[in-house]
Amino acid sequence: MASDVIARFNHQPGYAADWHVHDAVMLLAPARGVFEMADEGGRSRSVPPGAFYWIDAHRGHRSRAGVAEQMHWVCYAPSDMLRGLSQRRSSGVAALSPAAVHLLDLQRLLVEEPAAASASLEQDVSVLLWRECAAHIDGPDRSRNRPREVRLAERVNAELRARLDESPSLDMIARLCGVSRRHLTRLYRRQTGHSIHAQLNALRMQRAAVLLATSALTVMQVAGEVGFENPSHFARAFRRCHGVAPSAFRARAH
């Protein structure tokens, strides 16, 4: 099955691809520059370095790099390599794990320093990187999801995105969603497999990555934009999520 994984780095200046489909699941991880992705469901997403975008096979999509001097890793593999995909959305964005960040850096080194590489080594690293990303797509079996739980999770996520610069309490989120705090936390974890606090932190770190890659805000200002009053706390949270300090992430994104 590992031989079915096909991956490459793309350095094409001003990269853009109009609407198209693939016969395989696609993963795209920017190494330089923010990408704008859209799929046939009408969803558009920004994907900064430190995150990756995935889309199911046979689903129309388009992509465009936000800067001319872009670099991205793209990988294709059969749908059956993602056991939980049929129970999840058909496309999405997720943060790279620290291990995935290191693997992406290694893959880039192998491309930029061909004397240190071999075809088999590049393939092995691609497979490891694919599996590390796929672990963040796979999840518990959702086949018994009830529509009310799906709507509740979507409402919670929308409320969290609207309050990334705040510290929303569970009581407030529960009140906005019209359920008890206990009911909220139980149903949300059953639906998503993680806590509301973990989701808020993930959304904050994704937003922080976008701001660091695309804005002129200082690291301290970015911390405030995503709800951190203490820059040191922000830096630790960012490093846990993305594997590097905010300043190092910004330098790599540019």
ZAZAGU-349182 format. One record per atom (N, C-alpha, C, CB): x, y, z. Coordinates in pm, whole numbers, plus 50000, padded with zeros to 5 digits. Atoms other than C-alpha are relative to their C-alpha. Glycine has a CB too. Layout:
XYZ
...
REM end
This chain:
500824987950000
500005000050000
500865012650000
499075000150121
499154988149996
502885024050070
500435004449861
501224997350085
499584996550135
503905022349703
498935007849926
500354987549923
501064992650064
500535037649616
500035014950033
498674994350040
499884985949963
501535070649781
500915006949899
500555001650146
499234992150096
502705096149523
500125014150054
499344999949858
499814986949939
504245128449650
501105007649926
500344998750149
498974991650060
506305157749524
499945014050060
499825000649847
499974985949966
507365193349603
499795008149874
501345003850069
500244991350115
506205221249374
500565013950032
498475000849966
499384986949982
508245253349335
499495009949895
501534998849992
500434991650111
506345267949038
499605014050046
498834993449926
500354986449957
506245306049077
498545003349969
500925010349932
501384995950021
502745319849121
499064988549972
499935009649887
500785012250028
501235285049134
498495002550012
500414988950096
501464999749996
497525282749051
499484988549916
499435013849948
500635011050073
495355253548942
498505002250000
500364986150062
501444997850008
491805258648816
499284987150036
499605004849858
500815011349956
488955234248885
500464986949936
498545002549968
499605013250047
489995197848857
499674989850107
501524999749965
500235010949904
489595163949029
501154990349991
498634992849973
499025010749998
491875135249127
499304986850030
501125002850104
500535013249968
491265097949148
500414995550140
500464989749898
499475003549867
492975097949489
499705011250098
501534997149994
500054989649897
492765116449818
501265008649987
499904993850144
498864990950013
494995147249800
500265007150132
499755010349889
499554991849889
496985163650079
500935010749944
500714991550110
499124989050043
498625197650026
500465007450123
499275009649900
499424993149884
500985213350280
500945010949951
500764990050094
499094989350042
502505247750210
501275000050084
499295013750011
498744997949930
506165251250299
500405014749994
501114991349939
499774985750012
506255287650184
498795006349933
501315003149921
501164993350057
503305310650123
498694993850045
500094999749850
501345004649962
499635308150216
499234996249874
499255011050080
500795004650113
497325288749984
498525002950024
500224985049975
501454998649997
493695296149904
499424988049926
499545013749936
500595012050057
491725264149844
498485001449998
500424987550081
501465000050009
488125260149730
499564986649944
499485011749912
500505012650054
486025229149665
498595001949947
500034988950106
501294998850068
482805221949482
498835001750096
499764987949913
501044997649902
480835224149805
499845014750035
500294992150124
500114985749975
481395261649802
500845004950115
498605003550024
499174996049887
483875261750090
501365004949952
500184988350098
498684994550030
486995283550063
500785000450131
499905014249934
499195000649880
489875279950307
501395005449973
500084985750053
498604995850004
493225296450373
500844989250069
500205014050068
499135010449945
496035271550434
501415005950012
499994987249909
498664994349983
499225286550584
501034989050023
500015009950118
498985009549956
502555269450642
499734995750144
501425006149988
500335005349868
502155247150945
498664993250004
500025010950101
501295006850012
498785234150825
499994992249870
498825010250006
500175007150127
497625210550552
498524999349964
500614985850008
501355001050054
494555207550333
499844986149941
499735011049892
500275013050061
492975174750232
498645000349934
500074988650106
501275000950071
490215166249988
499844985949946
499925010449885
500285013750040
488565133449900
500124998349850
498604995850047
499915003250143
488915116049565
498725004249927
500274985049981
501114996950091
486685127149275
499225012350042
499064988149991
500684987849957
485815160249441
500715012149936
499995001350155
499444988750069
486315191749236
500585010350096
498975006549914
499364989949916
488665218049376
500935008449915
500774993350117
498994991550063
491005246249283
500925005350108
499335011749919
499024995449902
494095260649449
500815011449940
500944988550044
499214988450044
496155292349434
500935004350114
499075011949957
499044995249902
499315303649611
499835015050017
501444996649958
500184985849973
499075337549780
501215008549967
499665001950143
498784992650035
502655347249690
500674992949883
500975001150123
499365005850118
504775341949382
501004989250037
500695010949919
498945009449963
507675324749556
499454989750098
501215007450062
500635010049916
505665295849688
500774986849996
498564997749955
499515013850000
506625260349780
498984991650075
501434998850065
500945008549928
504265232249869
500264985449969
498565003849965
499945014650012
504225194949923
498614995149970
500584993350129
501305005450034
501395176049758
500144984949991
499465005949866
499935014649990
500585139349806
498654994149963
500414995650143
501225006850043
498035115149659
500064985450046
499825000949845
500065013949955
496915081649800
498564995049991
500544998550147
501365005550011
493915057949773
499155003250122
500064985149981
500934996749890
490825065649982
500044989650111
498585001349948
500065010349898
491065032250161
501165000950099
499984986349936
498954997849901
494205044650336
499525009050113
501235006249933
500594991749895
491925067650540
498744993150047
499705014549949
501125008449957
489655044350733
498785008150039
500434991450115
501134992549951
487515071650885
499465010449905
500365006550125
500354989050089
487165093550578
498525000349967
500794999049874
501415000250041
483645081950488
499095005650108
499584985949966
500824994549893
482405094050826
500325014750028
500204991950127
499604986249974
483975128550795
499635008749881
501515000950028
500204991150112
483655159250575
500904995949885
500265014650041
499245004150118
484975155450222
501245008649977
499135000649878
498794991950010
487605182750266
500195007450132
499935010049880
499774992849875
489225202250545
501445004650014
499634991350117
498674994949968
492245219350700
500334995550142
500065015749987
499555004149867
494245206550997
501435004850021
499904984750018
498634995849967
497425217451175
500944988049986
500075005950143
498975010350001
500575197651108
500464997250143
501205004249912
499455003649870
501755178751413
501495003350002
499774985050033
498544997649996
505325185251537
500784989849917
500504999650144
499325010350080
506375152151379
499865002849852
499464986050033
500224997050142
504805162151047
500825012049956
498515002649975
499174988350033
506595195951057
501444995649972
499985010550115
498635004750019
509935178151096
500134991549873
500464991850121
499975008250121
509105153250820
499925008649875
498864989750001
500104990950115
508095181450586
501335007149977
498875010350023
498684993750013
511395199050657
501014990349940
500495005150136
499095010050054
513265166750586
499734997649852
499884986850079
500345002250141
511385161350262
500485011649914
498484998249984
499524988350074
512215196750153
501524999549984
499585013050069
498555001250007
515895191050236
500414989949894
500574995950137
499675010350099
515925159550023
499805005149858
499144987550023
500244994350133
514515179349732
501065010549967
498605006449993
499064989250025
516875209049773
501454995349999
499835010750105
498645005649998
519945187249836
499964985949943
500584999950146
500185013450061
519575158749586
501164990550024
499815001449852
498875008949974
523055145749664
499794991950127
501295008050010
500235007049873
521765135750008
498814990649992
499785010050112
501275007250011
518675118549873
500134987849910
498915009149948
500195011150092
517615086849701
498514998649979
500644986750054
501425001450029
514305077749542
499294992350110
499804992949866
500645008149896
513595051749809
499865007950129
500794987150024
500084992149878
514395075750093
498905010549989
501345006750030
501064990250020
512135102749950
498634993450012
500155006949863
501285007149992
509355077049914
499684996350144
500044987449911
500245003849860
509785064950272
499565012150082
501274993850061
500384988049926
509615100450409
498615004549961
501025011349976
501344996350045
506555107750195
498934991550066
499904998849848
500985009049937
504765077350333
499835003350148
500444985349982
500094996549858
505615086750692
499245013150019
501415001250061
500694987249989
504425122350634
498524998349969
500625010449904
501405002950031
501225109950471
499294993850120
499894990649879
500645007049887
500505086850765
499835009450119
500844987850041
500114990749889
501205114351018
498845009749977
501335007750018
501134991250030
498765137750842
498684992350005
500195006449861
501235008050003
496215110050790
499494997150139
500244986949925
500425002649863
496185103551164
499155011450054
501214997950090
500804988649956
494685138351203
498715001149920
500815012849987
501255000650075
491995130750945
499134988750052
500274998349849
500725011449946
491025096551073
499435003450136
500904987850009
500574997849868
488825095351379
499084988650036
499245013350005
500945010549961
486345074151571
498864998749900
499435003050138
501115002650091
483495058651376
498845009550029
499534985450011
501094990549983
480845085651322
498714995149933
500405013649942
501135004850079
478355063251139
498685001150073
500224985749960
501244998949925
475825066951419
499695014450041
500064991250123
500264985949968
475925104851426
498535003449981
500865009249912
501354995050014
472615121351485
500055014449953
499224998850133
499954986550055
471795153451295
500085010850106
498805002549914
499984989749896
471195172951617
501415001850055
499034996350114
498644999149949
474695164851741
500905006949899
500544986250034
499204993550104
476195175251408
499765015050002
499654994249861
500334985849997
474365208451420
500575006750124
498495002049994
499464994449877
475425213951780
501495002549987
499714990850118
498554998450015
479105208151700
500325011449905
500634986949949
499774989150095
478905231651402
499725013550065
499124998249876
500324987449932
477255258351618
501105003650099
498654999050073
498914997449906
479935254751885
501235005249926
500354987250079
498834995650076
482695257851625
499845014249948
500274990549885
500264986550049
481065288851478
500145010250113
498605000949938
499894990849886
480805304951823
501465001650042
499154995050119
498594999249963
484445296651897
500765008749901
500624986150006
499304992150101
485655311451567
499715014950016
499614995549859
500394986049983
483775343551644
500625006150125
498485001250006
499494995149872
485505346351983
501444995650026
499124995250112
498625004449983
489125336751922
500825009850084
500664998149865
499264990349921
490265369052088
499485001150143
499945013549934
500574999949866
488225361752401
500374987050072
498465001749994
499875012549926
488145334552665
498594995250033
500875001750130
501395003749977
484605321152621
499894988450098
499324996349868
500205010749903
483405300252912
499054989449944
499445005750133
500915010650042
481635267152869
498555003750031
500364986750068
501364995849964
478635282053047
499435009449894
499985006950137
500474990750101
478435309952789
499684992849869
501045011049976
500235007450124
478765286252492
498744991550013
501224991149967
501195008249978
476135263252643
498755008549992
500074992850136
501164991150003
473775292552692
499675004349857
500245012350088
500224995950139
474255304152331
499424988749917
501305004949938
500485011650075
473565268852209
498694994450055
501054989150000
501285004249945
470525264452433
500004986450065
499005000149895
499925013049931
471765233752623
500745002050131
500724989249911
499254999249875
473235226552964
501484997949972
499484989550101
498555001650016
476985227453013
500374985249991
500745006650116
499675014350000
477115190253089
499594993549868
499304992950118
500495005650127
475015181752783
500915004549885
498535004249973
499154994550105
477165204352567
501324992649991
500255014750026
498675006150003
480505189552666
499924985249963
500685001650136
500145014450031
479255153552647
499734997849851
498874993750085
500355001950140
477685156752302
501115004549908
498715007449967
498934995050087
480535177252158
501154990049994
500515013650050
498915009950001
483165151952266
499594987449925
500424996550143
500455012050071
481055123052137
499995002349848
498594995950048
500074996950142
480655140651802
501385001849938
499185012449979
498724996250060
484215152951751
501184991650047
500285014250030
498895007749947
486385130551968
500975008150083
500734993649890
499124991949916
487965159652155
499175010550074
501105006949915
500714990449915
487055186952403
499835013449929
500755001950132
500194986550053
485785222052333
501255008450022
498785006750065
498774992749972
488915236052498
501084996749897
500504996950141
499005004050100
491135216052261
499665006049864
500074984749990
500414994250127
489105228351963
500305015049997
498514997549974
499734985849994
489385264552074
501505002649982
499515005950134
498564998150013
493145261152109
500464997349857
500754990850098
499625003150138
493435244851765
499615011349906
499354986949955
500444988950084
491395272751604
500865012350022
498535003250028
499124988749971
493505298951779
501354998449933
500185001750150
498685002250059
496735283251659
499955000549847
500574986650046
500154998850145
495435280251301
499915014649960
498764992549952
500124985850030
494425316851305
501335007250021
498915006450087
498704993849974
497755326851458
500974997249885
500584994950132
499115003650111
499605308251181
499695008549877
499874985149966
500394991750115
497625327050914
500485014350019
498484999749981
499594986249974
498325360751079
501525001649992
499515004550138
498544999350005
502025353351119
500504999349856
500624988850083
499555002050137
502285342850755
499575011249906
499494986949948
500574990750097
500195370450598
499915014450047
498654995449963
500184986449950
500125401350823
501315005850050
498965000250113
498834993249945
502585427150953
499905001550151
500165013749936
500154999249856
501355423151311
501224994050071
498724992850045
498935005749920
504015417251574
499514987050064
500505010050108
500385012349932
504085384051756
499105003150119
501254992250046
500824996149885
502665401752062
498585003749955
500645011850075
501324996450052
499825416151854
499224987749954
500145010049886
500655012450042
499085382051702
499484992550122
500974991049919
500425006649876
498945367552054
498695006050050
501085001150108
501234993549956
496305393352147
498834997049910
500215014850007
501085002850095
494305386551831
499384986350023
500535001049858
500525013549977
493915350051935
499804997150149
500944989549939
500455001749862
493135356152301
501064997450105
499094989250004
498945002149901
496525354352475
500515013650049
501174991749939
499474987649942
497425382852711
501494998850028
499255003550129
498605002449968
500785367252795
500724994349877
500134990450121
499305004950119
503135364052493
500764986950024
500965010449951
499275012349970
505125336652668
499074987949995
500685000850136
500985010850006
501995315452711
499634997049855
498745003650081
500305001950142
501175321252344
501124992549930
499765013749932
498865006550066
504675311252233
500074985250033
501305006950039
499985014249962
504495278752432
498884992349932
499884998650153
501135006850065
501055270152295
500264998449851
498695007850023
499715000650144
502175278151940
501044989349971
500485013749949
498965010150022
505295256851972
499444985950018
501175002350097
500605013349982
503255227352107
499204995949877
499114999850125
500855003250114
500935229651807
500804998449871
498965010749981
499324999550129
503325237951523
501454995250003
499965014049947
498655005449991
506665225551655
501115010249995
500204990449893
498994989550005
508455259051622
499455012450070
500405003349853
500414987449939
508395293251788
499295008749896
501225007550060
500694991350096
506125319951632
500945007649908
499135009850074
499054992550082
509115340251511
500654991149894
501085006450087
499415009250096
510695309851346
498984995949894
500544987550072
501075003350095
507365300751185
499855011249899
498674997650072
500134988650092
507075335951039
501165000449902
499925013250078
498844999650088
510615334550901
499914989249893
501294998250081
500125010950097
509925301050735
498895002749900
499754986850071
501124997250089
506605313050590
500385010149892
498815005250080
499594989850098
508395341450414
501314996249933
500145013650068
REM end
